[in-house]
Structures are given as C-alpha cells and as structure tokens.
Amino acid sequence: MLSWTVRRTRLPLLSLRCLDCRSESATTGEGRFRVNANGKLLDVWLLVRCVSCDRTSKLTVHERTPVRSVDPARLDGFHTNDPDLVAATLLDPLLARRNRFALDWRDAWRLDTPPARPDVTWPVQVEVTFADPVPVRPDRLIAEHLGLTRSEVLHRVKSDVSLRRPTSTGFTFLVMGEAAVHG
C-alpha cells in the first residue's frame, strides 16, 4: 500500500468581499489578533487584509465573552499572536460560517508521496491522509499525480468515497491496471 499525504504550504486566502475596492480576496498576512477587554467581557478579532487595496478588516472570534470562560493559554495565544492559534482559528468552519467567508486553497497545499517505483504491480492500493483540512476532489488529485485523464481515473479507480466530490478526510483507493479495465 502506498501512502499519500495532503499538506498545506501556507494559510489559504479568504473569499471575502472588501468594503472599499470590492475585491473578493483577503489574507491573514502575518496573523494578528486584536483583543479588547471591557470590564469582565472580552472581544477577540482575527485581522485580515484585502489583497488588492490592503484595507484591514476584522473577523469576530469572540464577542462579549466573559473573560473567565476563555482558557488562559488560549487567551495568551491571542495576545501573542500565536501562529498555530491563527491557523486553527482561520481553519475553524464555525468562524467561516459566522463571518461569511470561504477559504481559497489554490496554491496553498501540496501532495507528499513516496518516490515512484518502477516495479509497481497492479492493482495498487493508495491511502490518502490529510495533515490539514484541505478540500480536494479525489479524481483531480489522482489524475494529476498518476498522469491519467479524469475519465481514466473514473474507469480505473475503485474507492468508497465519491471521486467527484471534494473531501478533506482520509480515504483509500485501488488503481486497476489497464489490462484489467480493457480486458
């Protein structure tokens, strides 16, 4: 069995309309939080910048939350702009839903695979794991890496997941040899 791993190479861009220039793309840049404590209540925002005009906007992480209800280590991470906390916050689907944005993963990930072996015997079983929740279409991933057309993938690959539907969870597939398909 071969093992493939999908990894992010950088944080994805955000599909988020700018209020100034109407661009639809923003970035977290270096990843900064803005924390405001008003008495016993806390507001936390993740700052994002428009890629076109550099306008800064805020994504609400916590709003009017009692300070005592936030884990002290997490609160420290907000204050120090912890890069891991920035990534975890940005990749949280609840944050995206609440702030009405989608993630643009183009050019933000790579596929790590073992070196090609000339002695491959068919069929070949491959396990795909995800180090980060990058949504990929299995048919495109397989076609690109194996040098097949997407229609060849649909004929030669057997899998329990839909090959045409994006997924960000691990799956396995079996690639049949050409003779098995045409024979």
N, C-alpha and C positions, 0 to 999 in steps of 0.2 A: 504494500500500500504506500502510495506517495502522499506527502503532507504539504499542503499549500497554506500560507498564512497571509491574510489581508491586513495591512498595517497603514495607519495614517502617517503621512510625511509632514504634515502641518495641520493647523486647525482649518476647518473649512470656512469658506466665505459665507456670509448670511445673505439670503434673498430677502431684502428689506428695503422698501422704498424710502429714499431720502426726502425730507420735507423741503429742502432748499432746491436741489437740482433735479429731483425726480429719478435719479439713478436708482437701480434696483440691486445694488451690491454694496455690502459693508464688511468690515473686518474688525477683529478684536485687537489688531495691532500687537503691542507687547502684552496685552492682557491686564487691564486695570479695573479695580472695583472702586466704587465711591460708596462710602459708609457714612451715614448720618444718624446720630443718636439724639433723640429729642426726649429727654427725661428717661423713662423706662422703656420707650419704644424705639425700634430700630428700623431704618430703611437701608437697603443694600441694592446697588445697581451695578450691572456689568456695562462698562463703557465700550461703545463701538464707533467706528469712524466710516464715513462714506468713502468708497474708493475713488470717487470722481472729484468731489469738492472738499473732502477732509472734514466735513461737519461732524461733530461728536453728538451721539445720541445715547440714551440710557435704556437698558433693558432691566425691568424690575425683577430682582431676585427675591427680596423680602420687602414687604410693605407693612408698616405699622405692626411689626412683630415684637412681642415682649423680649427684651434683651436676654433674660434668663432662659428663654426657650431655645436659644441658639447655642449649639455646642461650642465651648470656649476655644477648642482647637480650630474649629471652622471659622469662628469669628476672627481669630488671629490670622488665619489664611486670607480672609477678606482684607484685613488691614495691611498685610504684607504682599498682597497681590500674588499669592502662591500660584505658579504656572499650572500645577496639577489641578488645583481647585478651579482655575479659569477654564481649563479643558473640560473637567467634569461638569461644571455649571453650563457651559455652552452646549455640551452634548446631551443635556437633560431634556427629554422630549416635553416635559411639563413646562419648562421655560420657553421653549419654542411655541407651544400652543398658547400660553398666556400672553406672550409678546408678539404673536402673529408673524413669525418668520419661519423660513425653511432654510436648511443647510445646503450649500452648494459644494459638493465633494469633488468637482472637476479638478484634476491635477493635484489632489490633496492626499492621495494614497498610492500604495504600491503593492504588488503581489510578490511575496517571497516564496521561491520554490527551490527544490533540490536541483543540482546540476543534471542536465539531460543525460540519460543512459542509452547508449546505442543498442544494448541487449534487451530492450523492452519486449516483453511477451504480452500478447493481447489475450484477454481483456485486461485493462489496467484500472485499478481502483484508486481513487483520489479522495482524500479527506481535506475539506476546506475549513479552516478556523479563522476567527476574526479577533484580532487583538484590540480593535476598536469598532464601534458600531457603524461601519461604512456600508451604506446600501449599494449593492451591486446586482446586476442581472446575471445569473449564472451562465446563460447562453453566451453573453458577450465576453465574460471573463474566460470561459473555457475556449471559445473560438479564438480570442486574441492570443492566449498563451500556447495553445496547441497548433496554431496556424491553420485552423479549419474555418469554413464558412459557417454562418449561424445555422443554415439549413442542414449542413453535415452534422453539426452538433445535435440538432433535434433528432436525426436519424441514428447516430452512433452512440449517444449518451443515454444511460438509464439512471434515473435519480428519483428519490422520494419527494423532492421539492419541485415546484414549478420552475422550469428553466427560464421562462419568460417574465417572471415576476421578481422585482427586486427583493433581496433578503439581506439581513445583516447578522444572521445567526448561522452557525456552522452547519455544514451538510456534507454528504458524501455522494460520489457518483462513480459510475462504471463506464469506461470508454471501450466500446467494442472495436475489434479490428475491421478493416474494410471488407475482408473476405466474409466475415460473419454477417455483415449488413447486406452485401450483394449476393452472397452465396445462397 
